[in-house]
């Protein structure tokens, strides 16, 4: 058995997710480029987009439905 191989899955860097799990901008919407977005990864490996604006402004939901196509709090990352 080869130590660099994950049995049945080939080789890849353990720190990067498989290509089919990397979200595309169109599947996330505005949250993909918003400065208020915080990525949260569960113990099971699921990734969620959390809105940090929700911590200080009740108009925003902590975990918005994606893709988010319009948002009053959107600010592009610099």
N, C-alpha and C positions, 0 to 999 in steps of 0.2 A: 504494500500500500504506500502511496506517495503522500508525504506529509503536506505538500503544497496543494493537494487536490481535495476538493469536497466531494466525496463519493457520489457519483451520478450527476454532478452539477458542473463539472469543469473547474477551471481556475479563475479566480478574480480576487481583487483586493478586498479584504474583509471590511474595510472602512467605507466602501462605497456600495450603495444598493444596486441590485441587478437593474439593467436598463429598463425593463418593463415596469419597475416600481418608481422610477424617477418621473415626477409629474411634469407635464408640459404646461407652458404658460396658459394656453387656452382652456385647460381643464381646471385651473385655479382662478383665472380672471385677474382682477385688480390686486388681489391679495399677493400675487406672485411678486409684484414690484413695489408693494406698499411698505413704507418705513415702520409702520405700526405692527406689522406681522411678526409673530414669534412662532417658530416651528417647535412643535411638541411631539416627541416620539414616545410611544407607550412601551412598556416592558415586552410586549409581543411584537414590536417592530412597526406598528402602524404610525403614520405621520399625520398630524393634524395642524391646521393653520389657526392660530389663536390671535384674536385682535386685542392688542394691548390698550387700545382706546377704550375698550369696555371697562377697564379698571377705573377710569376717571370720568367716564361719560355714559350714563345709563341708556342713551339712545342706541348704543352699539351692542351687539351680541358677542359673547366671548368666542364662540366657535360658529362663524357664519356659514350658511349654505354656500357651496361652491358649484359652479364658478360664480364669483361676485362680479357682476357687470357694471354696477353703479354703486357709489358709496360717497356720502357727504364728508366722511372723514379721511378719504384717500389722500395720501401725500407720497409722491414718488421718492424712492430711496435715492440718496445722493452718492 
